[in-house]
Amino acid sequence: MCSALFLLLLIGGTVEFRGGRMSYDPKKEEVFLTDSAEIRTGRVTLIADSMIYRKREKELLAYGSALLIIENDTLQAESLLYHTETGKGVAFHGRTHTEKGYLTGKYIYRVSDEVLLVEDGTFTTCDKVSPHYCFYSPRMKIFKNEEAVVSPIFLKIRKIPILWAPFWFFPLKKGRKSGFLTPRIGYNSFDGKYLRNVSYYLVLSNYADVTLGLDIIERRGVRSYWNFVYKRYRSFSGAFTFTLAQEFSPIRRRWSLFGSHYQTLPWGFTLRARSNLLSDVSYMEDYSEEKEEWIKSSLHSFISLSKRWSSGTFLASVDEERDVRENTVKRTLPDVSFKLFTFSLGPIRIDGSSRFLRKETEEEGRYYLDNRASFNSEFSLLRYLKLRPELNLQSTLFDKDALGRKNILRNVYSTSLSFSTVFYGMSLFGLGPFERFRSTIRPSISFKYTPEIDQENLIPFGEISAVPPQKSGVLSLSTSIEGKTRKNKKLTLLTVNLNESYNFLNKDRPFSSISWSSRLLPEFPLRSRISGAYDIEEGKFYNIDLVTEAELKISVAEDTSTGKKSGWRIRLTHSMSSLETGEGEQRLRGSISGHPTTNWKMRISFNYDLKRGELIDERIELERDLHCWAFNFRWSRYGDTWNYDFKLWIKKLPDVKFKRSLFEIFLPG
């Protein structure tokens, strides 16, 4: 192949030509290039089998595998016409790649740097030569880095039309963008068919956005919602959601308001606020899709102001706690506290706190001012024995007592003295994969004393109650056994904790029950933990909780072409509790999850009550990777309520999803 290269100085700038063959018509001022032709002018490059450059018209005509490159944008076509001065042009049977996917068109008109018009166009994220799917429209208008507006639109799977819509919007803008969100349609055993999340997402500014939505529920009615979210880095952030439900059977109006706010203020102060309000007790149970929300009965709202220093913290707040089931309200107006961090004064460590609390119920209002200080130190005796004395002081001012007297002051102190040490032991042998074993024993004994004071007329409330006299000793023992593998890895094999106390003031029954807990093989696939208490006088165990967990991972060889691994993860948990009253429960929880193949994901979980012999809840979820698409099916049941749905979505276009909404109408309800 021969090649020619020369420069022509033309009005408006320099044009560079390259080609195997070239000819120039001086009368028409046209350059003809064939055999791998290329023209460059400014930020535009055009490559084709052959082309013509018309100087007078400022036009480039390309034929045969034409490729137009304008900075980072490329356009392929069988042939095209481009005006070098205006930047306008048309491509015949063209194809271009955007950040989101691939766009083709019988005719693609470049109206400006920001706008394209397409006739008989398709859009897909699939990179195959024959894509698995595409969106087809006879008319498209594309705004660069913003959105594509199409009317009408057809979804084609393997060139077969599946769905139709009169118009659609494809977001092309990077980051946050306004637009309609994909609705969800499903079926619930109580509510019937529903259409949820018919909504529009609106970007208000760089710091705020709002979502306006609507839920249509067959057996309830219509619920609208308004979600406002805002955030400015290192300044403020928050989110508020208000919902309003209009039900038709029976006719009633219900609502909810949930929100939170965080803001940094001058001089290092921080403002926090939260609102949790409902119109009635069963609102969350009727509308929440999360089963954990169904059992909530307490709603907490507050506003707080706090500041932190190197030596302590300050917190002031007002709050309201509403029990929607009991229809009771408790308010704190206000709660002000200051906490002094621990600091050292020679060998003595000191910390303290002060708190003013006022609580208000429907019956009365109460307040107290509580001040506390703690002094402790730590010494070593005989090198291995640690001695820790401690003195605690508390002074509380109550608003009144049971006799109606105002501003009652109570002063009380308590002391404690503890001794502790640590013993280590190392085995001289190994077993199996373990080279050595190490045991650690930590015994401690402490004595506590609180004098008896007159509290007969005290009315406890909040966190302040009567301080009983105390004269007791506590014996604690903790031990652990670790194994060191031949690969120099340490694993905990067993831990045991025991606690026993002796009350010098109780002549009839000075010894308490022994509380104990143990963990066996906590870092292994098969592990268990058990805790409970032992009554010395009656010689029996009670309040026993036993939990056994088993976890198994089964891996399959990695797919070298995709790098994906397939396999299973199986987990079973058995829990058993035996209360002092003789009542208790047994549960078996399990889950199976993983990749049965390189493209399939599966998860099955359940919660089974062994004592009653019934399933409490269960869930099945399947997901399939379909190259440029993904498929998900989910079925769940909790008590008498069950749900199922499936969805099909384009992985590179998460806003475009096709759920059960398009098929649910034809499924039995």
C-alpha positions as CSV (number, residue, x, y, z in Angstrom):
1,M,0.0,0.0,0.0
2,C,1.4,3.4,-1.0
3,S,0.9,6.3,1.4
4,A,0.9,10.1,1.0
5,L,1.1,12.8,3.6
6,F,1.0,16.5,3.2
7,L,-0.4,19.7,4.8
8,L,-2.7,22.2,3.3
9,L,-3.1,25.6,4.9
10,L,-6.7,26.4,4.7
11,I,-8.8,29.3,6.0
12,G,-10.0,28.4,9.5
13,G,-7.0,26.2,10.4
14,T,-4.8,23.3,9.5
15,V,-6.1,20.0,8.0
16,E,-4.0,16.9,7.9
17,F,-4.7,14.3,5.3
18,R,-3.5,10.7,5.1
19,G,-4.3,7.9,2.7
20,G,-3.0,5.2,0.3
21,R,-4.2,7.3,-2.7
22,M,-5.1,11.0,-2.9
23,S,-6.2,13.5,-5.5
24,Y,-7.1,17.2,-5.4
25,D,-9.5,19.1,-7.6
26,P,-8.4,22.8,-7.4
27,K,-11.5,24.1,-9.1
28,K,-14.0,22.5,-6.7
29,E,-11.4,22.7,-3.9
30,E,-12.0,19.0,-3.0
31,V,-9.6,16.4,-1.7
32,F,-10.3,12.7,-2.5
33,L,-8.8,10.0,-0.3
34,T,-9.0,6.2,-0.8
35,D,-7.3,3.1,0.6
36,S,-7.4,3.7,4.5
37,A,-8.2,7.4,4.4
38,E,-7.7,9.6,7.5
39,I,-8.4,13.3,8.0
40,R,-7.6,15.4,11.1
41,T,-8.7,18.9,11.8
42,G,-8.6,20.4,15.3
43,R,-10.3,18.0,17.8
44,V,-11.9,15.9,15.0
45,T,-10.5,12.8,13.4
46,L,-12.3,10.9,10.6
47,I,-11.2,7.4,9.4
48,A,-12.8,5.5,6.5
49,D,-12.2,3.4,3.5
50,S,-12.6,6.5,1.3
51,M,-13.7,10.1,1.8
52,I,-14.1,13.5,0.3
53,Y,-13.2,16.9,1.9
54,R,-15.0,19.9,0.5
55,K,-13.2,23.1,1.5
56,R,-15.9,25.5,0.4
57,E,-18.7,23.7,2.2
58,K,-16.5,22.8,5.2
59,E,-17.8,19.2,4.8
60,L,-16.3,15.7,5.3
61,L,-17.9,12.8,3.5
62,A,-16.8,9.3,4.5
63,Y,-17.7,5.9,2.9
64,G,-17.1,2.4,4.1
65,S,-16.5,1.6,7.8
66,A,-16.4,5.3,8.8
67,L,-15.2,6.2,12.3
68,L,-15.7,9.7,13.6
69,I,-13.7,10.7,16.7
70,I,-14.4,14.0,18.5
71,E,-12.2,14.1,21.6
72,N,-13.5,11.2,23.8
73,D,-16.6,10.5,21.7
74,T,-16.6,8.0,18.9
75,L,-19.2,7.2,16.2
76,Q,-19.1,4.3,13.8
77,A,-21.2,4.2,10.6
78,E,-21.4,2.8,7.1
79,S,-21.1,6.4,5.8
80,L,-21.4,9.8,7.3
81,L,-21.4,13.5,6.6
82,Y,-19.8,16.0,9.0
83,H,-19.6,19.8,8.9
84,T,-16.3,20.9,10.4
85,E,-17.4,24.5,11.2
86,T,-20.8,23.9,12.8
87,G,-20.1,20.4,14.2
88,K,-23.3,19.1,12.8
89,G,-23.6,15.9,10.8
90,V,-25.4,12.7,10.0
91,A,-24.4,9.1,10.2
92,F,-26.0,6.3,8.2
93,H,-26.4,3.0,10.1
94,G,-24.3,4.4,12.9
95,R,-23.2,3.0,16.3
96,T,-21.7,4.9,19.3
97,H,-20.7,3.9,22.8
98,T,-21.8,5.9,25.8
99,E,-20.9,5.5,29.5
100,K,-24.1,3.5,30.0
101,G,-24.1,1.3,26.9
102,Y,-24.3,1.2,23.1
103,L,-26.5,3.3,20.8
104,T,-27.3,2.4,17.2
105,G,-29.5,4.2,14.6
106,K,-30.5,4.0,11.0
107,Y,-29.9,7.8,10.9
108,I,-28.0,9.6,13.7
109,Y,-28.1,13.4,13.4
110,R,-25.6,15.4,15.4
111,V,-27.5,18.6,16.1
112,S,-24.9,20.2,18.4
113,D,-22.2,19.2,20.8
114,E,-24.8,18.2,23.4
115,V,-27.8,16.8,21.3
116,L,-28.3,13.8,19.1
117,L,-31.4,12.8,17.1
118,V,-31.8,9.2,16.2
119,E,-34.2,7.5,13.8
120,D,-34.9,3.7,14.1
121,G,-32.6,3.6,17.1
122,T,-31.7,0.9,19.6
123,F,-30.0,1.1,23.0
124,T,-28.4,-1.8,25.0
125,T,-25.7,-2.4,27.6
126,C,-24.9,-5.8,26.1
127,D,-21.5,-5.9,24.4
128,K,-22.2,-8.9,22.2
129,V,-22.3,-8.4,18.4
130,S,-25.9,-9.7,18.5
131,P,-27.1,-8.3,21.8
132,H,-29.3,-10.4,24.2
133,Y,-31.7,-7.5,24.4
134,C,-32.2,-3.9,23.3
135,F,-34.6,-1.0,23.6
136,Y,-35.9,0.0,20.2
137,S,-37.6,3.3,19.3
138,P,-38.3,5.0,16.0
139,R,-37.5,8.4,17.5
140,M,-34.9,9.3,20.1
141,K,-33.5,12.5,21.4
142,I,-30.3,12.3,23.4
143,F,-28.9,15.0,25.6
144,K,-25.2,14.3,26.3
145,N,-24.5,13.3,29.9
146,E,-28.1,14.0,30.9
147,E,-30.8,11.6,29.5
148,A,-32.3,10.0,26.4
149,V,-36.0,10.7,25.6
150,V,-37.7,8.1,23.5
151,S,-41.3,7.8,22.1
152,P,-42.5,5.1,21.8
153,I,-40.3,2.3,23.2
154,F,-40.1,-1.5,22.7
155,L,-38.1,-3.9,24.8
156,K,-36.8,-6.7,22.5
157,I,-35.3,-10.0,23.7
158,R,-33.3,-11.6,20.9
159,K,-35.1,-9.3,18.4
160,I,-38.5,-10.4,19.7
161,P,-40.7,-7.5,21.1
162,I,-41.7,-8.2,24.7
163,L,-42.9,-4.9,26.2
164,W,-44.1,-1.5,24.9
165,A,-44.5,1.9,26.5
166,P,-45.6,5.2,24.9
167,F,-42.5,7.0,26.2
168,W,-39.5,6.5,28.5
169,F,-36.4,8.3,29.9
170,F,-32.9,6.8,30.1
171,P,-30.6,8.6,32.6
172,L,-27.2,9.2,31.1
173,K,-25.9,11.8,33.6
174,K,-23.2,10.8,36.0
175,G,-24.0,10.8,39.7
176,R,-27.4,12.1,41.1
177,K,-30.1,12.9,38.7
178,S,-33.8,13.6,38.7
179,G,-36.2,11.1,37.2
180,F,-39.0,8.5,37.7
181,L,-38.1,5.5,39.8
182,T,-39.2,2.0,38.9
183,P,-42.4,0.9,40.6
184,R,-42.8,-2.5,42.3
185,I,-45.9,-4.7,42.0
186,G,-46.5,-7.7,44.1
187,Y,-48.9,-9.9,46.0
188,N,-49.4,-10.1,49.8
189,S,-51.6,-12.7,51.6
190,F,-53.3,-9.9,53.6
191,D,-53.2,-6.9,51.3
192,G,-53.7,-8.5,47.9
193,K,-52.1,-7.0,44.8
194,Y,-50.2,-3.8,45.3
195,L,-48.3,-1.2,43.3
196,R,-45.6,0.4,45.3
197,N,-43.0,3.1,44.7
198,V,-44.7,5.0,41.9
199,S,-42.4,7.9,42.5
200,Y,-40.3,10.7,41.2
201,Y,-36.8,11.5,42.4
202,L,-36.0,15.3,42.3
203,V,-32.5,16.7,42.8
204,L,-33.0,20.0,44.5
205,S,-29.3,21.0,44.8
206,N,-25.9,19.6,45.4
207,Y,-26.9,19.1,49.0
208,A,-30.6,18.0,48.9
209,D,-33.1,15.9,47.1
210,V,-36.7,14.8,47.5
211,T,-38.7,11.7,46.5
212,L,-42.4,12.0,46.0
213,G,-44.2,8.6,45.8
214,L,-47.4,6.7,45.9
215,D,-48.4,3.2,46.9
216,I,-51.7,1.6,45.7
217,I,-52.8,-1.4,47.8
218,E,-55.8,-3.4,46.7
219,R,-57.4,-4.2,50.0
220,R,-56.3,-1.0,51.9
221,G,-56.2,2.1,49.7
222,V,-53.7,4.7,48.7
223,R,-50.6,5.8,50.6
224,S,-48.5,8.8,49.5
225,Y,-45.0,9.6,50.9
226,W,-42.5,12.4,50.9
227,N,-38.8,11.7,51.6
228,F,-36.5,14.6,52.0
229,V,-32.7,14.0,52.3
230,Y,-30.0,16.6,52.7
231,K,-26.3,16.5,53.4
232,R,-23.4,18.9,53.4
233,Y,-19.9,17.6,54.2
234,R,-18.8,18.4,57.8
235,S,-21.8,20.7,58.3
236,F,-25.2,19.0,58.5
237,S,-27.1,16.0,57.3
238,G,-30.5,14.5,57.7
239,A,-33.6,12.7,56.3
240,F,-37.3,13.0,56.9
241,T,-40.0,10.7,55.6
242,F,-43.7,11.6,55.9
243,T,-46.4,9.1,54.8
244,L,-50.2,9.6,54.6
245,A,-52.5,6.7,54.0
246,Q,-56.1,7.0,52.9
247,E,-57.8,3.7,53.5
248,F,-61.2,2.7,52.0
249,S,-62.3,-0.3,54.1
250,P,-62.9,1.1,56.7
251,I,-62.6,4.7,55.6
252,R,-59.9,6.3,57.7
253,R,-56.7,8.4,57.3
254,R,-53.4,7.4,58.9
255,W,-49.9,8.8,58.9
256,S,-46.3,8.5,60.1
257,L,-43.3,10.8,60.4
258,F,-39.7,9.5,60.8
259,G,-36.7,11.8,60.6
260,S,-33.2,12.6,61.9
261,H,-30.9,15.6,61.8
262,Y,-27.3,16.1,62.5
263,Q,-25.4,19.4,62.5
264,T,-22.1,20.8,63.7
265,L,-22.4,24.2,65.4
266,P,-19.9,26.9,66.4
267,W,-17.5,26.4,69.3
268,G,-17.5,22.6,68.8
269,F,-21.1,21.9,69.7
270,T,-23.1,19.1,67.9
271,L,-26.9,19.1,67.4
272,R,-28.8,15.9,66.9
273,A,-32.6,15.3,66.5
274,R,-34.9,12.4,65.8
275,S,-38.6,12.1,65.3
276,N,-40.6,8.9,65.4
277,L,-44.4,9.6,65.3
278,L,-47.3,7.4,64.3
279,S,-51.0,8.0,64.0
280,D,-51.9,4.6,65.7
281,V,-50.4,1.5,67.2
282,S,-50.8,-0.9,64.2
283,Y,-49.5,1.4,61.5
284,M,-46.0,-0.1,61.2
285,E,-47.4,-3.6,61.4
286,D,-49.8,-2.9,58.5
287,Y,-47.3,-1.1,56.2
288,S,-43.8,-2.0,57.0
289,E,-42.1,-4.6,54.8
290,E,-39.6,-5.5,57.5
291,K,-40.8,-8.0,60.1
292,E,-38.6,-6.4,62.7
293,E,-40.6,-3.3,62.6
294,W,-43.9,-5.1,63.3
295,I,-43.2,-5.8,67.0
296,K,-42.0,-2.3,67.9
297,S,-44.2,-0.6,70.4
298,S,-42.0,2.2,71.7
299,L,-41.3,5.4,69.7
300,H,-38.5,7.7,70.8
301,S,-38.1,11.3,69.6
302,F,-35.4,13.7,70.9
303,I,-33.3,16.8,70.4
304,S,-29.8,16.9,71.9
305,L,-26.9,19.3,72.1
306,S,-23.4,18.0,73.0
307,K,-19.8,19.0,73.2
308,R,-16.7,17.1,73.8
309,W,-13.5,18.3,75.4
310,S,-10.2,16.5,76.1
311,S,-11.2,16.3,79.8
312,G,-15.0,15.5,79.5
313,T,-18.3,15.7,77.7
314,F,-21.5,17.8,78.0
315,L,-24.9,16.6,76.9
316,A,-28.3,18.4,77.1
317,S,-31.5,16.9,75.6
318,V,-35.2,16.8,75.6
319,D,-37.1,13.7,74.5
320,E,-40.4,12.0,74.3
321,E,-41.0,8.2,74.6
322,R,-44.4,7.0,73.5
323,D,-45.7,3.5,74.0
324,V,-48.2,3.1,71.2
325,R,-49.7,-0.1,72.5
326,E,-50.2,1.2,76.1
327,N,-51.0,4.7,74.9
328,T,-48.7,6.3,77.4
329,V,-46.2,9.2,77.1
330,K,-43.1,10.0,79.0
331,R,-41.2,13.2,78.4
332,T,-37.8,14.4,79.6
333,L,-37.6,18.2,80.0
334,P,-34.6,18.4,80.1
335,D,-31.7,15.9,80.7
336,V,-28.4,17.7,81.3
337,S,-25.2,15.9,82.2
338,F,-21.5,16.5,82.4
339,K,-19.0,13.7,82.6
340,L,-15.4,14.1,83.6
341,F,-12.9,11.7,82.0
342,T,-10.5,9.8,84.2
343,F,-7.4,11.7,85.1
344,S,-4.5,10.9,87.5
345,L,-3.5,12.7,90.6
346,G,-0.3,10.9,91.6
347,P,-1.2,7.2,92.0
348,I,-4.9,8.0,92.3
349,R,-7.3,8.0,89.3
350,I,-10.3,10.2,89.5
351,D,-13.5,10.6,87.4
352,G,-16.9,12.1,88.1
353,S,-20.2,13.1,86.6
354,S,-23.1,15.4,87.2
355,R,-26.7,15.1,85.9
356,F,-29.9,17.0,86.1
357,L,-33.0,15.1,85.0
358,R,-36.6,16.1,84.8
359,K,-39.2,13.6,83.7
360,E,-42.9,14.2,83.0
361,T,-45.8,11.8,82.7
362,E,-49.5,12.3,82.4
363,E,-49.8,12.1,86.2
364,E,-46.9,14.1,87.5
365,G,-43.4,15.7,86.9
366,R,-40.3,14.8,88.8
367,Y,-36.6,15.9,88.9
368,Y,-33.3,15.2,90.6
369,L,-29.7,16.4,90.5
370,D,-27.2,13.6,90.9
371,N,-23.4,14.1,91.4
372,R,-20.9,11.3,91.5
373,A,-17.2,10.9,92.0
374,S,-14.9,7.9,92.0
375,F,-11.4,7.5,93.3
376,N,-9.3,4.3,92.6
377,S,-5.8,3.1,92.4
378,E,-3.8,0.0,91.6
379,F,-0.8,-1.6,93.4
380,S,1.3,-4.7,93.0
381,L,2.0,-6.9,96.0
382,L,4.6,-9.6,95.9
383,R,5.1,-8.9,92.2
384,Y,2.2,-11.1,91.0
385,L,-0.8,-9.9,93.1
386,K,-2.7,-6.8,92.1
387,L,-4.5,-4.7,94.7
388,R,-7.2,-2.2,93.6
389,P,-9.0,-0.1,96.2
390,E,-11.9,2.1,95.2
391,L,-14.1,4.8,96.8
392,N,-17.4,6.0,95.2
393,L,-19.3,9.1,96.4
394,Q,-22.9,10.0,95.4
395,S,-24.9,13.0,96.4
396,T,-28.5,13.3,95.0
397,L,-31.0,16.1,95.4
398,F,-34.6,14.9,95.0
399,D,-37.5,17.2,94.3
400,K,-39.6,15.6,97.1
401,D,-40.1,12.5,99.2
402,A,-43.1,10.4,100.2
403,L,-44.0,12.9,103.0
404,G,-44.2,15.8,100.5
405,R,-41.0,17.5,101.8
406,K,-39.2,19.4,99.1
407,N,-35.6,19.3,98.0
408,I,-34.4,16.2,99.9
409,L,-30.6,15.5,99.8
410,R,-29.3,12.0,100.0
411,N,-25.6,11.3,100.5
412,V,-24.1,7.8,100.2
413,Y,-20.7,6.3,99.7
414,S,-19.4,2.8,98.9
415,T,-15.9,1.2,99.0
416,S,-14.4,-1.9,97.4
417,L,-11.1,-3.7,97.6
418,S,-10.1,-6.4,95.0
419,F,-7.2,-8.8,94.7
420,S,-6.4,-10.5,91.3
421,T,-3.6,-12.4,89.7
422,V,-2.9,-14.5,86.6
423,F,-1.4,-18.0,86.2
424,Y,-0.1,-19.4,83.0
425,G,0.7,-23.0,82.1
426,M,2.2,-24.5,78.9
427,S,2.0,-28.1,77.9
428,L,5.0,-30.2,77.2
429,F,3.3,-32.1,74.3
430,G,1.0,-31.5,71.4
431,L,-2.0,-33.3,69.9
432,G,-3.1,-33.6,66.3
433,P,-2.6,-30.3,64.5
434,F,-1.6,-28.5,67.7
435,E,2.1,-28.2,68.7
436,R,1.4,-26.9,72.2
437,F,-1.4,-25.9,74.5
438,R,-1.5,-22.9,76.9
439,S,-3.9,-22.4,79.8
440,T,-4.6,-19.1,81.5
441,I,-6.3,-18.8,84.9
442,R,-7.4,-15.4,86.3
443,P,-8.8,-15.6,89.9
444,S,-10.0,-12.5,91.7
445,I,-11.6,-11.8,95.0
446,S,-13.3,-8.5,96.0
447,F,-15.0,-7.0,99.0
448,K,-17.7,-4.3,98.8
449,Y,-19.2,-2.2,101.5
450,T,-22.0,0.3,101.5
451,P,-23.4,1.7,104.8
452,E,-27.0,1.7,105.7
453,I,-28.7,5.1,105.4
454,D,-32.3,6.3,106.0
455,Q,-34.2,6.0,102.7
456,E,-37.6,5.0,103.9
457,N,-39.4,8.0,102.4
458,L,-37.5,8.0,99.1
459,I,-39.5,7.8,95.9
460,P,-37.3,6.3,93.2
461,F,-37.7,7.3,89.5
462,G,-35.5,7.4,86.4
463,E,-32.2,5.7,87.0
464,I,-32.1,6.7,90.7
465,S,-33.4,4.2,93.2
466,A,-32.7,3.2,96.8
467,V,-29.1,2.2,97.6
468,P,-29.3,-0.9,99.7
469,P,-26.6,-1.5,102.4
470,Q,-24.0,-3.9,101.2
471,K,-21.3,-6.0,102.9
472,S,-20.2,-8.8,100.6
473,G,-17.4,-10.7,99.0
474,V,-17.3,-11.8,95.4
475,L,-15.1,-14.6,94.0
476,S,-14.5,-14.8,90.3
477,L,-12.6,-17.3,88.2
478,S,-12.0,-17.2,84.5
479,T,-9.9,-19.7,82.5
480,S,-9.1,-20.3,78.9
481,I,-7.2,-22.9,76.9
482,E,-5.5,-22.0,73.7
483,G,-3.8,-24.2,71.1
484,K,-0.8,-23.3,69.0
485,T,-0.8,-25.0,65.6
486,R,2.3,-26.2,63.8
487,K,1.8,-23.2,61.4
488,N,2.2,-20.8,64.5
489,K,-1.5,-19.9,64.6
490,K,-3.2,-19.5,68.0
491,L,-6.8,-20.7,68.4
492,T,-9.0,-20.5,71.5
493,L,-10.3,-24.0,72.4
494,L,-12.2,-23.4,75.7
495,T,-13.2,-20.5,78.0
496,V,-14.9,-20.8,81.4
497,N,-16.1,-18.1,83.7
498,L,-17.5,-18.6,87.3
499,N,-18.8,-16.0,89.8
500,E,-19.9,-16.6,93.4
501,S,-20.7,-14.0,96.1
502,Y,-21.1,-14.1,99.9
503,N,-23.5,-11.7,101.6
504,F,-22.5,-11.0,105.2
505,L,-25.8,-9.3,105.9
506,N,-27.9,-12.3,104.9
507,K,-27.7,-14.8,107.8
508,D,-30.2,-17.2,106.4
509,R,-28.7,-17.6,102.9
510,P,-25.3,-15.9,102.6
511,F,-24.1,-17.7,99.5
512,S,-25.6,-16.7,96.1
513,S,-26.0,-19.1,93.2
514,I,-23.0,-19.7,91.1
515,S,-23.3,-18.0,87.7
516,W,-21.3,-19.6,85.0
517,S,-20.6,-19.4,81.2
518,S,-18.5,-21.3,78.8
519,R,-17.5,-21.3,75.1
520,L,-16.3,-24.4,73.4
521,L,-14.2,-24.1,70.2
522,P,-15.4,-20.5,69.5
523,E,-13.2,-20.1,66.4
524,F,-14.1,-23.5,64.8
525,P,-16.9,-24.4,62.3
526,L,-18.6,-26.4,65.0
527,R,-18.9,-24.3,68.2
528,S,-21.1,-23.9,71.2
529,R,-21.7,-21.6,74.2
530,I,-23.6,-22.4,77.4
531,S,-24.5,-20.3,80.4
532,G,-26.6,-20.7,83.5
533,A,-26.7,-20.7,87.3
534,Y,-26.3,-23.3,90.0
535,D,-28.2,-23.2,93.3
536,I,-25.8,-24.4,96.0
537,E,-28.5,-25.1,98.7
538,E,-30.9,-26.9,96.4
539,G,-28.2,-28.5,94.3
540,K,-29.7,-27.8,90.9
541,F,-29.0,-25.9,87.7
542,Y,-31.4,-23.4,86.3
543,N,-31.6,-20.6,83.6
544,I,-29.6,-22.6,81.2
545,D,-29.0,-21.3,77.7
546,L,-27.2,-23.6,75.2
547,V,-26.4,-22.5,71.7
548,T,-24.7,-24.8,69.2
549,E,-23.6,-23.5,65.8
550,A,-22.4,-25.6,62.8
551,E,-21.0,-24.0,59.7
552,L,-19.8,-25.8,56.5
553,K,-18.3,-24.4,53.4
554,I,-18.1,-26.4,50.2
555,S,-16.1,-24.9,47.4
556,V,-16.1,-25.8,43.7
557,A,-13.2,-25.1,41.4
558,E,-12.9,-21.5,40.1
559,D,-14.1,-20.7,36.6
560,T,-10.9,-19.6,34.9
561,S,-12.7,-17.8,32.1
562,T,-14.7,-15.5,34.4
563,G,-12.8,-15.7,37.7
564,K,-16.0,-16.6,39.6
565,K,-16.2,-19.3,42.3
566,S,-19.2,-21.5,43.0
567,G,-20.0,-23.4,46.1
568,W,-22.2,-23.6,49.2
569,R,-22.2,-22.3,52.7
570,I,-24.4,-24.2,55.2
571,R,-25.1,-22.8,58.7
572,L,-27.3,-24.4,61.5
573,T,-27.9,-22.9,64.9
574,H,-29.6,-24.8,67.7
575,S,-30.6,-22.8,70.8
576,M,-32.2,-24.0,74.0
577,S,-33.2,-22.2,77.1
578,S,-34.5,-23.5,80.4
579,L,-35.9,-20.8,82.7
580,E,-36.2,-21.1,86.5
581,T,-40.0,-21.5,86.2
582,G,-39.4,-24.6,84.1
583,E,-40.6,-22.9,80.9
584,G,-38.2,-22.5,78.0
585,E,-37.9,-22.7,74.3
586,Q,-35.9,-24.5,71.6
587,R,-35.2,-23.0,68.2
588,L,-33.4,-24.3,65.1
589,R,-32.2,-21.7,62.7
590,G,-30.6,-22.5,59.4
591,S,-29.4,-21.1,56.1
592,I,-28.0,-22.5,52.9
593,S,-26.4,-20.0,50.6
594,G,-23.8,-19.8,47.8
595,H,-23.2,-20.4,44.1
596,P,-24.4,-23.8,42.9
597,T,-23.0,-22.8,39.5
598,T,-20.9,-19.9,38.3
599,N,-24.1,-17.9,37.4
600,W,-26.6,-19.0,40.0
601,K,-26.9,-17.7,43.6
602,M,-29.2,-19.3,46.1
603,R,-30.2,-18.7,49.7
604,I,-32.6,-20.6,51.9
605,S,-33.2,-19.7,55.5
606,F,-35.7,-20.8,58.2
607,N,-36.5,-20.5,61.9
608,Y,-38.1,-23.5,63.4
609,D,-39.7,-23.8,66.9
610,L,-38.8,-27.3,68.1
611,K,-41.0,-27.1,71.2
612,R,-44.2,-26.2,69.3
613,G,-43.2,-28.1,66.2
614,E,-43.8,-25.3,63.6
615,L,-41.9,-23.0,61.3
616,I,-41.9,-19.4,62.5
617,D,-40.5,-17.9,59.3
618,E,-38.8,-19.0,56.1
619,R,-37.3,-17.4,53.0
620,I,-36.1,-18.6,49.6
621,E,-34.1,-16.4,47.2
622,L,-32.7,-17.2,43.8
623,E,-30.5,-15.0,41.5
624,R,-29.2,-15.7,38.0
625,D,-26.5,-13.9,36.1
626,L,-27.7,-13.4,32.5
627,H,-24.7,-11.6,31.2
628,C,-26.1,-8.1,30.8
629,W,-29.2,-8.9,32.8
630,A,-29.8,-10.4,36.3
631,F,-32.8,-12.3,37.5
632,N,-34.0,-12.6,41.1
633,F,-36.9,-14.5,42.7
634,R,-37.8,-14.2,46.4
635,W,-40.4,-15.9,48.5
636,S,-40.9,-15.3,52.3
637,R,-43.3,-16.1,55.1
638,Y,-43.5,-14.8,58.6
639,G,-46.3,-16.2,60.7
640,D,-49.5,-16.1,58.6
641,T,-48.2,-13.4,56.2
642,W,-46.4,-14.4,53.1
643,N,-44.9,-12.6,50.1
644,Y,-43.4,-13.5,46.8
645,D,-41.9,-11.5,43.9
646,F,-39.3,-11.7,41.2
647,K,-37.5,-9.0,39.2
648,L,-35.4,-8.8,36.0
649,W,-33.0,-5.9,35.7
650,I,-30.2,-4.6,33.5
651,K,-27.1,-4.6,35.6
652,K,-25.6,-1.5,34.1
653,L,-28.9,0.3,34.3
654,P,-30.1,-0.3,37.9
655,D,-33.0,2.1,37.5
656,V,-34.5,0.0,34.8
657,K,-36.1,-3.0,36.4
658,F,-39.0,-5.3,35.4
659,K,-40.5,-7.0,38.4
660,R,-43.6,-9.0,38.9
661,S,-45.5,-5.8,38.1
662,L,-45.8,-6.9,34.5
663,F,-47.0,-10.5,35.2
664,E,-48.7,-10.4,38.6
665,I,-52.1,-9.6,37.2
666,F,-52.1,-13.0,35.5
667,L,-51.0,-15.0,38.6
668,P,-53.5,-16.4,41.1
669,G,-54.0,-14.4,44.3
